């Protein structure tokens, strides 16, 4: 079972607040339970097919880390629209005075908890997209999280994740593909598919000593040699993490350990170049707070973690893009419990030394007649356009692969430009694979069950 204990990520909530949030959104609570159960099988799959990434013989320049803020992050609470005359009227007690925010210029500002991000923005190491969203807009945690991670126009049964399809679309000898994708903690859908992935979790469990492993070896080799090989590869992956110092401190939260571990593995000369991590706790139905409260606490923890990853990456920071996204935003007006309910449009945040910096995308306005279905921010940027822009200009993936294999049926969604400081030439980096993946391909968990039983 996954050892990524999200209950240690953030400061403990007041029981009254936690209870109100859970009561206000039963789906969010069910979603956490569902992912906990799926994590058992998904982690087994990752172990059973874990490859040896120490044999990679090149060191590609680009690093990409995607952070999924689960629960529906309040984009208007993170990126304050100073330019909008309806902000204070619509947000009421959640509205922050201009003097309490961190200015991004005349039009927008950041929540005061994001001091590190504000400094990054000043150094042109952050891009803010104030009104982004998904193709699916039904406000369901289950379905919108799936849509964020499968990258499809609509959800389909047994869909693969768009990051897994990316690896499948790259040529076999491509250096990014040879290092595989890295999942931190639980196994997210975004990496689900036939391509092998690496898994690593910060953990409080005591590791098995060599004597125990030596005693297990004969049994594994005789009864399940493939699992023994997988265990050996898993130990090799953990050895790289240990050698790089990932997850060694017990004095910081599991969330920060995840960011630090990701950074140390991404910077390793033999490590992966693309990683994904999920962060829970953004479903703020009650006592969300403005300058203080549970939303502020989550932003502050994220801000510290982003500072950690920059520090740990060191010189590799200049080759990195970190993309923080969520499945939907919150309602523009409060709900009477000093919180917000499920919305549609939200903000996306990118940080990294490879970025050009700035604010990208149009602001739709939050007057009553400008809201989506009368309650939510209307997206002006498709998140697939953001991902396409990073993958094309930072990683070097050709547009035809992005339009047909990574994000099928998305040719009308143009890559968002002006994100990366020095875009690479795509045709010189990778070539199209000969056999595109289809939605009928068997998902990894089903492959595992077919091979080893339920």
For each residue, the residues with C-beta under 8 A, 3 or more apart:
1: 39 40 43
2: 36 39 40 42 43 185 186 187 201
3: 201 202 203 204 205
4: 39 184 185 186 201 202 203 254 258
5: 8 204 254
6: 9 32 185 254 280 281
7:
8: 5 253 254 255
9: 6 253 254 255 279 280 281 301
10: 13 253 255 281 297 298 301
11: 297 301
12:
13: 10 17 18 21 294
14: 17 18 287
15: 18 19
16: 19 20 287
17: 13 14 20 21 286 287 294
18: 13 14 15 21 22
19: 15 16 22 23
20: 16 17 23 24 285 286 287 337 339
21: 13 17 18 24 25 28 283 284 285 286 287 294 339
22: 18 19 25 26 28 29
23: 19 20 26
24: 20 21 285 286 335 337 339 341
25: 21 22 28 29 141 283 285 342
26: 22 23 29 30
27: 30 31 140 141 142
28: 21 22 25 31 32 71 141 283
29: 22 25 26 32 33
30: 26 27 33 34
31: 27 28 34 35 70 141 142 145
32: 6 28 29 35 36 280
33: 29 30 36 37
34: 30 31 37 38 142
35: 31 32 38 39 186
36: 2 32 33 39 40
37: 33 34 40
38: 34 35 41 42 187 445
39: 1 2 4 35 36 42 43 186 187
40: 1 2 36 37 43 44
41: 38 44 45 445 448 449
42: 2 38 39 45 46 186 187 192 444 445
43: 1 2 39 40 46 47 186 187 199
44: 40 41 47 48 448
45: 41 42 48 49 187 444 445 447 448
46: 42 43 49 50 183 187 197 198 199
47: 43 44 50 199 227 230 231 234
48: 44 45 226 227 230 448 451 452
49: 45 46 196 197 230 444 448
50: 46 47 196 198 199 230 233 234 237
51: 180 196 198 233
52: 55 233 236
53: 56 178 179 180 198 237 270 271 272
54: 236 240 270
55: 52 178
56: 53 175 178 179 270
57: 178
58: 175 178
59: 175 269
60: 175 176 179 273
61: 319
62: 176 273 319 320 321 354 394 395 396 424
63: 266 267 273 274 313 316 319 320 321
64: 273 274 275 320 321 323 390 391 394 395
65: 262 266 274 275 276 277 309 320 321 322 323
66: 163 190 274 275 276 277 322 323 325
67: 276 277 278 279 322 323 324 325
68: 145 148 149 188 190 276 277 278 279 325 326 327
69: 73 279 282 302 324 325 326
70: 31 141 145 278 279 280 281 282 326 327
71: 28 141 280 281 282 283 284 326
72: 141 144 282 283 326 327 328 329 330 342 343 346
73: 69 78 282 326 329 330 346 347
74: 77 78 282 284 288 295 329 330 340 346
75: 78 79 130 131 132 326 329 330 345 346 347 348 377
76: 79 80 81 87 91 329 330 332 347 366 377
77: 74 80 94 111 288 290 295 330 340
78: 73 74 75 110 111 114 299 347 349
79: 75 76 104 108 109 110 111 128 130 347 349
80: 76 77 87 96 101 108 109 110 111
81: 76 84 87 107 108 130 363 366
82: 87 98 101 103 106 107 108 109
83: 106 107 108 363
84: 81 87 363 365 366
85:
86: 89 90 365 366 367
87: 76 80 81 82 84 90 91 95 366
88: 91 92 95
89: 86 92
90: 86 87 332 333 366
91: 76 87 88 94 95 332 333 334
92: 88 89 95 333 334
93: 290 334 338
94: 77 91 288 289 290 334 338 340
95: 87 88 91 92 290
96: 80 100 101 109 111 112 290 291
97: 100 101
98: 82 101 103 109
99:
100: 96 97 112 291
101: 80 82 96 97 98 109 110 111 112
102: 109 110 111 112 114 115 118
103: 82 98 109
104: 79 107 108 109 110 118 121 128 359
105: 108 359
106: 82 83
107: 81 82 83 104 359 363
108: 79 80 81 82 83 104 105 128 130 359
109: 79 80 82 96 98 101 102 103 104
110: 78 79 80 101 102 104 114 117 118 121 128
111: 77 78 79 80 96 101 102 114 296 299
112: 96 100 101 102 115 291 296
113: 296 297 299 300 303
114: 78 102 110 111 117 118 299 302 303
115: 102 112 118 119 303
116: 119 120 303 304 306 307 310
117: 110 114 120 121 126 303 306 349 351
118: 102 104 110 114 115 121 122
119: 115 116 122 123
120: 116 117 123 125 126 306 310 351
121: 104 110 117 118 124 125 126 128 357
122: 118 119
123: 119 120 126 357
124: 121 355 356 357 358 421
125: 120 121 310 317 351 352 353 355 357
126: 117 120 121 123 349 350 351 355 357
127: 349 350 351 355 356 357 358 359 360 419
128: 79 104 108 110 121 347 348 349 350 358 359 360
129: 132 347 348 349 350 359 360 361 381 386 416
130: 75 79 81 108 347 359 361 363
131: 75 345 346 347 361 362 363 364 377 378 379 380 381
132: 75 129 325 345 346 347 348 361 379 380 381 382 383 386
133: 137 328 329 344 345 346 379 381 382 383
134: 137 144 147 148 327 328 379 382 383
135: 147 152 153 154 382 384
136: 143 144 147 154 155
137: 133 134 144 328 344 372 379
138: 143 144
139: 144 328 342 343 344 376
140: 27 143 144 342
141: 25 27 28 31 70 71 72 144 145 283 327 342
142: 27 31 34 145 146
143: 136 138 140 146 147 155
144: 72 134 136 137 138 139 140 141 147 148 327 328
145: 31 68 70 141 142 148 149 189 327
146: 142 143 149 150 155 159 189
147: 134 135 136 143 144 150 152 154 155 327
148: 68 134 144 145 151 190 325 326 327 383
149: 68 145 146 161 162 188 189 190 192
150: 146 147 155 156 159 160 161 162 189 190
151: 148 161 162 165 384 387 406 407 408 410
152: 135 147 155 156 159 407 408 409 439
153: 135 408 409 410
154: 135 136 147
155: 136 143 146 147 150 152 159
156: 150 152 159 439
157:
158: 439 440 441 442 443 446
159: 146 150 152 155 156 189 439 443
160: 150 164 165 192 193 194 437 439 441 443
161: 149 150 151 164 165 188 189 190 191 192 193
162: 149 150 151 165 166 190 387 406 407
163: 66 166 167 181 190 191 274 276
164: 160 161 167 168 181 190 191 192 193 194 195 197
165: 151 160 161 162 168 169 193 405 406 437
166: 162 163 169 170 274 391 397 405 406
167: 163 164 170 176 177 180 181 193 195
168: 164 165 193 194 195 405 433 437
169: 165 166 397 401 405 406 432 433 436 437
170: 166 167 174 176 177 397 430 433
171: 174 177 430 431 433
172: 177
173: 177 178
174: 170 171 177 178 430
175: 56 58 59 60 178 179 273
176: 60 62 167 170 179 273 274 395 430
177: 167 170 171 172 173 174 180 195
178: 53 55 56 57 58 173 174 175
179: 53 56 60 175 176 270 271 272 273
180: 51 53 167 177 195 196 197 198 272
181: 163 164 167 191 195 197 198 272 274 275 276
182: 197 198 199 200 262 265 266 271 272 274 275 276
183: 46 186 187 188 191 197 198 199 200 275 276 277
184: 4 200 201 202 258 261 262 275 276 277
185: 2 4 6 201 202 254 258 277 278
186: 2 4 35 39 42 43 183 278
187: 2 38 39 42 43 45 46 183 191 192 197 199
188: 68 149 161 183 191 192 276 278
189: 145 146 149 150 159 161 192
190: 66 68 148 149 150 161 162 163 164 276
191: 161 163 164 181 183 187 188 197 276
192: 42 149 160 161 164 187 188 189 443 444 445
193: 160 161 164 165 167 168 437 441 443 444
194: 160 164 168 437 441 442 444 447
195: 164 167 168 177 180 181
196: 49 50 51 180
197: 46 49 164 180 181 182 183 187 191
198: 46 50 51 53 180 181 182 183 237 272
199: 43 46 47 50 182 183 187 234 237
200: 182 183 184 237 238 241 246 247 261 265
201: 2 3 4 184 185 247 258
202: 3 4 184 185 246 247 254 257 258 261
203: 3 4 247
204: 3 5 250
205: 3
206:
207: 238
208: 212 213
209: 212 213
210: 213 214
211: 214 215
212: 208 209 215 216
213: 208 209 210 216 217 235
214: 210 211 217
215: 211 212 218 219
216: 212 213 219 220
217: 213 214 220 221 228
218: 215 221 222
219: 215 216 222 223
220: 216 217 223 224 225 227 228 231
221: 217 218 225 228
222: 218 219 225
223: 219 220
224: 220 227 228
225: 220 221 222 228 229
226: 48 229 230
227: 47 48 220 224 230 231
228: 217 220 221 224 225 231 232
229: 225 226 232 233
230: 47 48 49 50 226 227 233 234
231: 47 220 227 228 234 235
232: 228 229 235 236
233: 50 51 52 229 230 236 237
234: 47 50 199 230 231 237 238
235: 213 231 232 238 239
236: 52 54 232 233 239 240
237: 50 53 198 199 200 233 234 240 241
238: 200 207 234 235 241 242
239: 235 236 242 243
240: 54 236 237 243 244 265 268 270 271
241: 200 237 238 244 246 247 261 264 265
242: 238 239 245 246 248
243: 239 240
244: 240 241 264 265 267 268 271
245: 242 248 264
246: 200 202 241 242 257 260 261 264 265
247: 200 201 202 203 241 257 260 261
248: 242 245
249: 252 257 260
250: 204
251:
252: 249 256 257 260
253: 8 9 10 256 257 301
254: 4 5 6 8 9 185 202 257 258
255: 8 9 10 258 259 279 301 302 305
256: 252 253 259 260 301 304 305 308
257: 202 246 247 249 252 253 254 260 261
258: 4 184 185 201 202 254 255 261 262 277 305
259: 255 256 262 263 277 305 306 308 309 312
260: 246 247 249 252 256 257 263 264 308 309 312
261: 184 200 202 241 246 247 257 258 264 265
262: 65 182 184 258 259 265 266 275 277 309
263: 259 260 266 267 308 309 312 313
264: 241 244 245 246 260 261 267 268 312
265: 182 200 240 241 244 246 261 262 268 271 272 275
266: 63 65 182 262 263 271 272 273 275 313 316 320
267: 63 244 263 264 271 312 313 314 316
268: 240 244 264 265 271
269: 59
270: 53 54 56 179 240
271: 53 179 182 240 244 265 266 267 268
272: 53 179 180 181 182 198 265 266 275
273: 60 62 63 64 175 176 179 266
274: 63 64 65 66 163 166 176 181 182 395
275: 64 65 66 181 182 183 184 262 265 266 272
276: 65 66 67 68 163 181 182 183 184 188 190 191
277: 65 66 67 68 183 184 185 258 259 262
278: 67 68 70 185 186 188
279: 9 67 68 69 70 255 282 302
280: 6 9 32 70 71
281: 6 9 10 70 71 294 298
282: 69 70 71 72 73 74 279 298 326
283: 21 25 28 71 72 141
284: 21 71 74 287 288 294 295 330 339 340
285: 20 21 24 25 288 335 337 339 340 341
286: 17 20 21 24 337 338 339
287: 14 16 17 20 21 284 293 294 337 338 339
288: 74 77 94 284 285 293 294 295 330 334 338 339 340
289: 94 292 293 294 295 296 338
290: 77 93 94 95 96 293 296
291: 96 100 112 296
292: 289 296
293: 287 288 289 290 296 297 338
294: 13 17 21 281 284 287 288 289 297 298
295: 74 77 284 288 289 298 299
296: 111 112 113 289 290 291 292 293 299 300
297: 10 11 113 293 294 300 301
298: 10 281 282 294 295 301 302
299: 78 111 113 114 295 296 302 303
300: 113 296 297 303 304
301: 9 10 11 253 255 256 297 298 304 305
302: 69 114 255 279 298 299 305 306 324
303: 113 114 115 116 117 299 300 306 307
304: 116 256 300 301 307 308
305: 255 256 258 259 301 302 308 309
306: 116 117 120 259 302 303 309 310 322 351
307: 116 303 304 310 311
308: 256 259 260 263 304 305 311 312
309: 65 259 260 262 263 305 306 312 313 322
310: 116 120 125 306 307 313 317 351
311: 307 308 314
312: 259 260 263 264 267 308 309
313: 63 263 266 267 309 310 316 317 320
314: 267 311 317
315: 318
316: 63 266 267 313 319 320
317: 125 310 313 314 320 352 353
318: 315 353 354
319: 61 62 63 316 353 354
320: 62 63 64 65 266 313 316 317 352 353 354
321: 62 63 64 65 350 351 352 354 355 390 394 419 420
322: 65 66 67 306 309 350 351 352
323: 64 65 66 67 348 349 350 386 387 390
324: 67 69 302 348 349 350 351
325: 66 67 68 69 132 148 348 383 386
326: 68 69 70 71 72 73 75 148 282 329 346
327: 68 70 72 134 141 144 145 147 148
328: 72 133 134 137 139 144 342 343 344 345 346
329: 72 73 74 75 76 133 326 343 344 345 346 347 376 377
330: 72 73 74 75 76 77 284 288 340 341 342 343 346 376
331: 334 335 340 341 342 343 375 376
332: 76 90 91 343 366 371 375 376 377
333: 90 91 92 340 375
334: 91 92 93 94 288 331 337 338 339 340
335: 24 285 331 339 340 341
336:
337: 20 24 285 286 287 334
338: 93 94 286 287 288 289 293 334
339: 20 21 24 284 285 286 287 288 334 335
340: 74 77 94 284 285 288 330 331 333 334 335 343
341: 24 285 330 331 335 375
342: 25 72 139 140 141 328 330 331
343: 72 139 328 329 330 331 332 340 346 372 375 376 377
344: 133 137 139 328 329 372 373 376 377 378 379
345: 75 131 132 133 328 329 364 372 376 377 378 379 380
346: 72 73 74 75 131 132 133 326 328 329 330 343 377 379
347: 73 75 76 78 79 128 129 130 131 132 329
348: 75 128 129 132 323 324 325 381 383 386
349: 78 79 117 126 127 128 129 323 324
350: 126 127 128 129 321 322 323 324 355 386 390 419
351: 117 120 125 126 127 306 310 321 322 324 355
352: 125 317 320 321 322 355
353: 125 317 318 319 320
354: 62 318 319 320 321 394 420 421 422
355: 124 125 126 127 321 350 351 352 419 420 421
356: 124 127 418 419 420 421
357: 121 123 124 125 126 127 421
358: 124 127 128 418
359: 104 105 107 108 127 128 129 130
360: 127 128 129 381 416 418 419
361: 129 130 131 132 380 381 416
362: 131 380 381
363: 81 83 84 107 130 131 380
364: 131 345 370 377 378 379 380
365: 84 86 370
366: 76 81 84 86 87 90 332 370 371 377
367: 86 370 371
368: 371 374
369:
370: 364 365 366 367 378
371: 332 366 367 368 374 375 376 377 378
372: 137 343 344 345 375 376 377 378 379
373: 344 376
374: 368 371
375: 331 332 333 341 343 371 372
376: 139 329 330 331 332 343 344 345 371 372 373
377: 75 76 131 329 332 343 344 345 346 364 366 371 372
378: 131 344 345 364 370 371 372
379: 131 132 133 134 137 344 345 346 364 372 382
380: 131 132 345 361 362 363 364
381: 129 131 132 133 348 360 361 362 385 386 416
382: 132 133 134 135 379 385 386 413
383: 132 133 134 148 325 348 386 387
384: 135 151 387 388 407 410 413
385: 381 382 388 389 413 414 415 416
386: 129 132 323 325 348 350 381 382 383 389 390 416 419
387: 151 162 323 383 384 390 391 407
388: 384 385 391 392 399 402 406 407 410 413 414 415 416
389: 385 386 392 393 415 416 417 419 420
390: 64 321 323 350 386 387 393 394 395 419 420
391: 64 166 387 388 394 395 397 402 406 415
392: 388 389 395 396 397 398 399 402 415 423 426
393: 389 390 396 415 417 419 420 423 424
394: 62 64 321 354 390 391 419 420 423 424
395: 62 64 176 274 390 391 392 424 429
396: 62 392 393 424 425 426 428 429 430
397: 166 169 170 391 392 401 402 406 426 429 430
398: 392 401 402 426 427 429 430 431 432
399: 388 392 402 403 415 426
400: 403 404 432
401: 169 397 398 404 405 406 430 432 433
402: 388 391 392 397 398 399 405 406 407 410 415
403: 399 400 407 410 411
404: 400 401 408 411 436
405: 165 166 168 169 401 402 408 432 433 436 437
406: 151 162 165 166 169 388 391 397 401 402
407: 151 152 162 384 387 388 402 403 410 413
408: 151 152 153 404 405 439
409: 152 153
410: 151 153 384 388 402 403 407 413
411: 403 404
412:
413: 382 384 385 388 407 410
414: 385 388
415: 385 388 389 391 392 393 399 402
416: 129 360 361 381 385 386 388 389 419
417: 389 393
418: 356 358 360
419: 127 321 350 355 356 360 386 389 390 393 394 416
420: 321 354 355 356 389 390 393 394 423
421: 124 354 355 356 357
422: 354
423: 392 393 394 420
424: 62 393 394 395 396 428 429
425: 396 428 429
426: 392 396 397 398 399 429 430
427: 398
428: 396 424 425
429: 395 396 397 398 424 425 426
430: 170 171 174 176 396 397 398 401 426
431: 171 398
432: 169 398 400 401 405
433: 168 169 170 171 401 405 436
434:
435:
436: 169 404 405 433
437: 160 165 168 169 193 194 405 441
438: 441
439: 152 156 158 159 160 408
440: 158
441: 158 160 193 194 437 438
442: 158 194 446 447 450
443: 158 159 160 192 193 446 447
444: 42 45 49 192 193 194 447 448
445: 38 41 42 45 192 448 449
446: 158 442 443 449 450
447: 45 194 442 443 444 450 451
448: 41 44 45 48 49 444 445 451 452
449: 41 445 446 452 453 454
450: 442 446 447
451: 48 447 448
452: 48 448 449
453: 449
454: 449
